[in-house]
Amino acid sequence: MAKAITTADFDVVVSGSDKPVLVDFWASWCGPCRALGPVVDQISEEMADRLTVYKCNVDDEADLATRFRIVSIPTLILFKGGQPVHTIVGNMPKPALVSELEANL
């Protein structure tokens, strides 16, 4: 299951990771976010050897949402070496999401 990430620990966690990091920016009131949530959790387990996955609640962590210019949720950002390298906006079927991640790992 994906772990929660906060503004306070974001830079240390993302920059300090030896694997790429996927951050799911979401909110509890967002239907597409709730639909995508279980898929993100599955990916966090199935791809754990290649990827670390976190969830960021944009209502609780507004500073992070602003920092990464999150205007539509769900938004997933893939980071490598602490830098954003790929952004995915909106809900999508698991095979499509896995394919996008594979192409950018």
Secondary structure, 3 states (H helix, E strand, C coil): CCEECCHHHHHHHHHCCCCCEEEEEECCCCHHHHHHHHHHHHHHHHCCCCCEEEEEECCCCHHHHHHCCCCCCCEEEEEECCEEEEEEECCCCHHHHHHHHHHHC
